[in-house]
Amino acid sequence: MNRYIKGSVERDLSEKMVFVGGPRQVGKTTLALSYLVEGGEAHPAYLNWDDLATRRTILEGALPANQELLIFDEIHKYKDWRNLIKGFYDKNKSTRRFLVTGSARLDHYRRGGDSLQGRYHYYRLHPFSLFEINPEPSPDDLERLLQFGGFPEPFLKANTRHWKRWQKEHRSRVIQEDLFSLEYVKEVSQLELLASVLPDRVGAPLSVNNLRQDLSVAFDTVDRWISILENLYYCFRIQPFGLPRLRASTKERKLFMWDWSLCEDPASRFENLVACNLLKYCHFQEDTTGDRMELRFIRDAGGREIDFVVSRDGKPEFAVECKLGERSLSKNISYFAKRTAIPLFYQLHTGEKDVEVDAARARILPMTVLARSLGV
C-alpha cells in the first residue's frame, strides 16, 4: 500500500532534504525504503543510527558510494545530529538526495545544533485513516479501524491477540527506548503510569492538576511529562478556539492518543479516531501547501461544546461534533451556528443517515462520507 505522502515527498526530494516524523511503527521506514530500487534494511543507502556499525560509519563521515538517495533513520538520537546532517547536505546537495526519518518530533529535537532552516521540508506521517485504506470506505472499514487502530501492523493482521500484544510492546518501546535516548527522566515508572491512564482522559478538558494529585508530583512535572509524550508521538493536545463575543469556560486542552484503540469507551474511541483523521488532514495540508492549519475545540462558559474546529490561517473552515448513533441535530450546533461565522458544521456518526439542516449550516453524515471529502 502506497502511503498518502509518498508522491509529495518524492517531489520535494528533488528540491531539498525531506524530514519525516511520526509515531514509532507507523510505517516511516517502509515508506523510506520504497524509494530505493530493491530497497531493504540491508541496502547500503539505508543508514540506521540504532545499528552500531552504521553509527560508526556515519560519525566517520563515510557515506556509501554510488547512492543518489541517502536515508538517515533515527539519527535525531545523536545530540549533534543537525550539524552532522547539515555538513553532509551542504557538501553533497548537488549530487545526492537526503531523507531523514525519526520516531519523534524532528522539529523539536534540535539538541543545540546549527539551524537547518531553509534546507528541508518536514512531513508528519500518520496512522492509516479511512480514506487511505479505501477511497470508498465502508462501515466495515470503519469498524476494523475502530477495533484495531490505524497502525499498519495490528490493522493489517486484524487479530485481537496480536493487537493486544502489539499495544503492550509498543508502549514499552516508546518509554524504554525512545524516551531514554532523548530525554532525562528519573521517575520512569511514574511516567509509565501516566502513559497508561491518559487514554481514560480522552475527549474531555484535561486537568493536569488532577493528574498531579493522582501521581503525587508537581504540576509542572506532569505537564512536562505530557509534553515529552507528545514529542514522542504518543498523544497530542488541542487548544480551545477563541471566538468573538463568546467567553470560553476553560483554558484546559483536550487530549487524544495517536493510537485510538487504547480507548476502552466506544464514544471516546470514535471521537479519538475522528480527531486523528482531522489532525492528519491539517498536517497534510500544512506540510504540502504551507497554510497554517489548526485543530481546536469550542467550549463556552455555559458548558456547551463542539468537539472540533478546523481552521486555515486563523479562519474556521468547518466544525465537527461526534455522536455514535444517528441522532437529530445537536442543540450545541444550532446554538453556535447562530452565534459564530463558522461556515459548516458536521455531525458525524457510525451509521448511514445523511441529511442537511440548512438553518444551521449543518449536515448529519456518516464518518465514511466525511472521510471521502477530506481525501486523506
C-alpha positions as CSV (number, residue, x, y, z in Angstrom):
1,M,0.0,0.0,0.0
2,N,1.5,3.4,-1.0
3,R,1.3,5.8,1.8
4,Y,-0.6,9.1,1.3
5,I,2.5,11.3,1.4
6,K,4.7,9.3,-0.9
7,G,4.2,11.4,-4.1
8,S,4.6,14.7,-2.2
9,V,7.8,13.5,-0.5
10,E,9.3,12.3,-3.8
11,R,8.7,15.6,-5.5
12,D,10.2,17.6,-2.6
13,L,13.3,15.4,-2.5
14,S,14.4,17.0,-5.8
15,E,14.5,20.4,-4.1
16,K,15.6,19.9,-0.5
17,M,16.1,17.4,2.2
18,V,12.9,15.8,3.5
19,F,12.3,15.0,7.2
20,V,9.6,12.5,8.0
21,G,8.5,12.3,11.6
22,G,5.8,10.2,13.2
23,P,5.0,7.6,15.8
24,R,7.1,4.5,16.3
25,Q,5.9,1.7,13.9
26,V,3.7,4.0,11.8
27,G,5.5,3.0,8.6
28,K,8.3,5.6,8.2
29,T,11.0,3.1,7.4
30,T,8.8,1.2,5.0
31,L,7.9,4.4,3.2
32,A,11.6,5.5,3.1
33,L,12.8,2.1,1.7
34,S,10.1,2.3,-1.0
35,Y,12.1,5.0,-2.7
36,L,15.0,2.6,-3.2
37,V,15.2,0.0,-6.0
38,E,15.0,-3.4,-4.4
39,G,15.0,-1.5,-1.1
40,G,15.5,-3.3,2.2
41,E,17.1,-2.8,5.6
42,A,20.4,-4.2,4.2
43,H,20.5,-1.6,1.4
44,P,23.7,0.5,1.6
45,A,21.7,3.7,1.2
46,Y,19.7,3.0,4.4
47,L,21.7,4.3,7.4
48,N,20.0,3.4,10.8
49,W,21.5,5.1,13.8
50,D,20.4,2.3,16.1
51,D,22.8,0.0,14.3
52,L,26.2,0.3,16.0
53,A,28.3,-0.4,12.9
54,T,26.3,2.1,10.8
55,R,26.6,4.6,13.6
56,R,30.4,4.5,13.5
57,T,30.3,4.9,9.7
58,I,28.1,8.0,10.0
59,L,30.3,9.6,12.6
60,E,33.3,8.9,10.4
61,G,31.6,10.8,7.6
62,A,31.9,7.8,5.3
63,L,28.8,7.9,3.1
64,P,28.1,4.9,0.9
65,A,29.3,5.4,-2.7
66,N,27.1,5.5,-5.8
67,Q,23.9,6.1,-3.8
68,E,21.9,9.0,-5.2
69,L,19.4,8.8,-2.2
70,L,20.6,8.5,1.4
71,I,18.2,7.6,4.2
72,F,19.1,8.5,7.8
73,D,16.8,6.7,10.3
74,E,16.6,7.7,14.0
75,I,19.7,10.0,13.7
76,H,17.9,12.6,15.9
77,K,19.0,10.5,18.9
78,Y,22.5,11.9,18.3
79,K,23.0,15.2,20.2
80,D,24.6,17.0,17.3
81,W,22.6,15.4,14.6
82,R,21.5,18.7,12.9
83,N,25.1,19.9,12.4
84,L,26.1,16.5,11.1
85,I,23.3,16.3,8.6
86,K,23.9,20.0,7.6
87,G,27.5,19.2,6.8
88,F,26.6,16.1,4.7
89,Y,23.9,18.1,2.8
90,D,25.9,21.2,2.1
91,K,28.8,19.1,0.7
92,N,26.6,16.7,-1.4
93,K,23.4,18.5,-2.2
94,S,24.1,18.8,-5.9
95,T,24.6,15.1,-6.4
96,R,22.6,13.4,-3.6
97,R,19.1,13.5,-2.1
98,F,18.6,13.2,1.7
99,L,15.6,11.6,3.5
100,V,15.7,11.8,7.3
101,T,13.1,9.8,9.4
102,G,12.5,9.6,13.2
103,S,10.1,8.4,15.8
104,A,9.9,11.8,17.4
105,R,9.3,15.4,16.5
106,L,12.3,16.2,14.4
107,D,11.4,19.9,14.6
108,H,11.7,19.8,18.4
109,Y,14.8,17.7,19.0
110,R,17.4,20.2,17.8
111,R,19.8,19.4,20.6
112,G,21.6,22.7,20.3
113,G,22.8,22.1,16.8
114,D,23.1,24.6,13.9
115,S,19.8,25.5,12.4
116,L,18.7,23.6,9.2
117,Q,16.1,26.2,8.4
118,G,15.6,26.6,4.6
119,R,17.3,23.2,3.9
120,Y,14.4,20.8,4.4
121,H,10.7,20.1,4.1
122,Y,9.0,18.4,7.0
123,Y,6.3,15.8,6.9
124,R,4.3,14.1,9.6
125,L,3.3,10.5,8.8
126,H,0.1,9.4,10.4
127,P,-1.5,6.0,11.0
128,F,-4.0,4.7,8.5
129,S,-7.3,6.6,8.1
130,L,-10.5,5.5,6.3
131,F,-9.7,7.2,3.0
132,E,-6.1,5.8,2.9
133,I,-7.2,2.2,3.3
134,N,-10.1,2.6,0.9
135,P,-11.1,5.7,-1.1
136,E,-14.7,4.5,-0.9
137,P,-14.7,3.4,2.7
138,S,-17.4,1.1,4.0
139,P,-18.9,0.7,7.5
140,D,-16.8,-2.5,7.8
141,D,-13.7,-0.5,7.2
142,L,-14.7,1.9,10.0
143,E,-15.4,-0.9,12.4
144,R,-12.0,-2.5,11.7
145,L,-10.2,0.8,12.2
146,L,-12.0,1.4,15.4
147,Q,-11.2,-2.1,16.7
148,F,-7.5,-2.4,15.8
149,G,-6.4,1.2,15.4
150,G,-4.6,2.7,12.4
151,F,-1.0,1.4,12.9
152,P,-0.1,-0.8,10.0
153,E,0.9,-4.0,11.8
154,P,-2.1,-4.6,14.0
155,F,-4.5,-3.2,11.5
156,L,-3.3,-5.4,8.6
157,K,-3.2,-8.5,10.8
158,A,-6.6,-7.8,12.3
159,N,-6.1,-10.3,15.1
160,T,-7.2,-9.5,18.6
161,R,-4.4,-11.5,20.3
162,H,-1.7,-9.9,18.2
163,W,-3.3,-6.4,18.6
164,K,-3.2,-6.7,22.5
165,R,0.4,-7.9,22.4
166,W,1.4,-5.2,20.0
167,Q,-0.1,-2.5,22.2
168,K,1.8,-3.6,25.2
169,E,5.1,-3.9,23.4
170,H,4.6,-0.6,21.5
171,R,4.2,1.5,24.7
172,S,7.1,-0.3,26.3
173,R,9.4,0.6,23.4
174,V,8.2,4.3,23.4
175,I,9.1,4.6,27.1
176,Q,12.1,2.3,27.4
177,E,13.9,3.1,24.1
178,D,12.7,6.4,22.6
179,L,12.4,8.2,26.0
180,F,15.7,7.0,27.3
181,S,17.6,8.1,24.2
182,L,16.0,11.6,24.0
183,E,15.0,12.8,27.5
184,Y,16.4,12.8,31.0
185,V,13.6,11.4,33.3
186,K,14.3,9.9,36.7
187,E,10.8,8.8,37.6
188,V,10.3,6.4,34.6
189,S,7.8,4.2,36.5
190,Q,5.6,7.2,37.2
191,L,5.8,8.4,33.6
192,E,4.8,4.8,32.5
193,L,1.8,5.1,34.9
194,L,0.9,8.4,33.4
195,A,1.0,6.9,29.9
196,S,-1.3,4.1,31.0
197,V,-4.0,6.4,32.4
198,L,-4.1,9.0,29.7
199,P,-6.4,7.0,27.4
200,D,-9.1,7.3,30.1
201,R,-8.8,11.2,29.8
202,V,-9.5,11.3,26.1
203,G,-12.1,13.8,24.9
204,A,-12.6,15.9,28.0
205,P,-10.7,19.0,29.0
206,L,-7.5,17.6,30.6
207,S,-7.0,18.6,34.2
208,V,-3.2,18.5,34.8
209,N,-3.9,19.3,38.4
210,N,-6.0,16.2,38.9
211,L,-3.2,14.1,37.3
212,R,-0.7,15.8,39.6
213,Q,-2.7,14.7,42.6
214,D,-3.1,11.2,41.3
215,L,0.7,10.8,40.7
216,S,1.8,12.9,43.7
217,V,4.1,15.1,41.7
218,A,4.4,18.7,40.9
219,F,2.1,20.4,38.3
220,D,5.0,21.4,36.1
221,T,6.4,17.9,36.2
222,V,3.2,16.3,34.9
223,D,2.8,19.0,32.3
224,R,6.4,18.3,31.2
225,W,5.9,14.6,31.0
226,I,2.8,15.0,28.8
227,S,4.8,17.3,26.6
228,I,7.5,14.6,26.3
229,L,4.9,12.0,25.3
230,E,3.6,14.5,22.7
231,N,7.1,14.9,21.3
232,L,7.3,11.1,21.0
233,Y,4.0,11.0,19.2
234,Y,2.2,9.0,21.9
235,C,-0.5,11.6,22.5
236,F,-1.5,15.1,21.4
237,R,-3.4,18.0,22.9
238,I,-5.7,20.6,21.2
239,Q,-6.5,24.1,22.4
240,P,-9.9,25.8,22.8
241,F,-10.8,28.0,19.8
242,G,-11.4,31.6,20.7
243,L,-14.5,33.2,19.2
244,P,-15.6,36.9,19.4
245,R,-18.4,37.5,21.9
246,L,-18.2,34.0,23.4
247,R,-16.5,33.5,26.7
248,A,-14.6,30.3,26.9
249,S,-15.1,28.2,30.1
250,T,-11.6,26.9,30.3
251,K,-8.0,27.2,29.1
252,E,-7.5,23.5,29.6
253,R,-6.7,21.5,26.5
254,K,-8.2,18.2,25.3
255,L,-6.0,15.2,24.9
256,F,-6.1,12.4,22.4
257,M,-4.0,9.3,21.6
258,W,-2.2,8.6,18.3
259,D,-3.5,5.0,18.8
260,W,-7.2,5.5,19.4
261,S,-7.7,1.7,20.0
262,L,-6.2,2.4,23.5
263,C,-9.5,3.9,24.5
264,E,-11.9,1.4,26.0
265,D,-15.0,3.6,26.0
266,P,-16.7,3.3,22.5
267,A,-17.7,7.0,22.3
268,S,-14.2,8.2,23.3
269,R,-12.6,5.8,20.8
270,F,-14.8,7.2,18.0
271,E,-14.1,10.8,18.9
272,N,-10.3,10.0,19.1
273,L,-10.4,8.3,15.6
274,V,-12.1,11.5,14.3
275,A,-9.5,13.7,16.0
276,C,-6.7,11.7,14.4
277,N,-8.3,11.9,10.9
278,L,-8.8,15.7,11.3
279,L,-5.3,16.2,12.6
280,K,-4.0,14.2,9.6
281,Y,-5.9,16.4,7.3
282,C,-4.5,19.5,9.0
283,H,-0.9,18.2,8.9
284,F,-1.1,17.1,5.3
285,Q,-2.5,20.5,4.2
286,E,0.1,22.3,6.2
287,D,3.0,20.1,5.1
288,T,2.1,20.3,1.4
289,T,0.6,23.8,0.9
290,G,2.3,25.9,3.7
291,D,-1.1,27.0,5.0
292,R,-1.3,27.4,8.8
293,M,-3.8,24.7,9.9
294,E,-5.1,24.2,13.4
295,L,-7.3,21.7,15.1
296,R,-9.2,23.1,18.1
297,F,-12.5,22.7,20.0
298,I,-15.2,25.1,21.3
299,R,-16.4,25.2,24.9
300,D,-18.2,28.2,26.4
301,A,-18.9,29.3,29.9
302,G,-22.2,27.5,29.9
303,G,-20.6,24.2,29.2
304,R,-21.8,24.0,25.5
305,E,-19.2,22.3,23.4
306,I,-18.3,21.5,19.8
307,D,-15.8,18.7,19.6
308,F,-13.6,20.1,16.9
309,V,-13.0,23.2,14.8
310,V,-10.6,23.1,11.8
311,S,-9.1,26.4,10.8
312,R,-6.9,27.6,8.0
313,D,-4.8,30.7,8.5
314,G,-6.8,31.6,11.6
315,K,-10.2,31.4,9.9
316,P,-12.5,28.4,10.7
317,E,-13.2,26.1,7.8
318,F,-15.7,23.7,9.5
319,A,-16.7,22.3,12.9
320,V,-17.3,18.7,13.8
321,E,-19.5,17.1,16.5
322,C,-19.2,13.3,17.1
323,K,-22.1,11.1,18.0
324,L,-22.1,7.3,17.9
325,G,-25.8,7.0,16.9
326,E,-27.9,8.6,14.1
327,R,-29.4,11.3,16.3
328,S,-31.1,14.5,15.5
329,L,-29.0,17.7,15.2
330,S,-27.2,18.6,18.3
331,K,-28.5,21.6,20.2
332,N,-24.9,22.8,20.5
333,I,-24.6,23.0,16.8
334,S,-27.7,25.1,16.5
335,Y,-26.5,27.4,19.3
336,F,-23.1,28.0,17.8
337,A,-24.4,28.4,14.3
338,K,-26.4,31.4,15.4
339,R,-23.5,33.0,17.2
340,T,-20.5,32.3,15.1
341,A,-19.4,32.7,11.5
342,I,-18.2,29.1,11.2
343,P,-19.3,28.2,7.6
344,L,-20.1,24.5,8.1
345,F,-21.0,22.2,10.9
346,Y,-20.7,18.4,10.6
347,Q,-22.3,15.9,13.0
348,L,-20.6,12.6,12.5
349,H,-21.9,9.2,13.4
350,T,-21.1,5.5,12.6
351,G,-24.4,4.8,10.8
352,E,-25.8,5.7,7.4
353,K,-28.0,8.8,7.9
354,D,-27.0,11.7,5.7
355,V,-29.2,14.8,5.8
356,E,-28.6,18.6,5.6
357,V,-30.0,21.1,8.1
358,D,-29.8,24.4,6.1
359,A,-31.0,26.6,9.0
360,A,-27.8,25.7,11.0
361,R,-25.4,25.4,8.1
362,A,-25.1,21.7,9.2
363,R,-25.0,18.2,7.8
364,I,-25.6,15.0,9.7
365,L,-23.5,12.4,8.0
366,P,-21.5,9.1,8.4
367,M,-17.8,9.3,9.2
368,T,-17.2,7.3,6.0
369,V,-18.7,10.1,3.9
370,L,-16.6,12.9,5.5
371,A,-13.5,10.7,5.1
372,R,-14.0,10.8,1.3
373,S,-14.4,14.6,1.5
374,L,-11.2,15.0,3.5
375,G,-9.3,12.9,0.9
376,V,-6.6,11.9,3.2
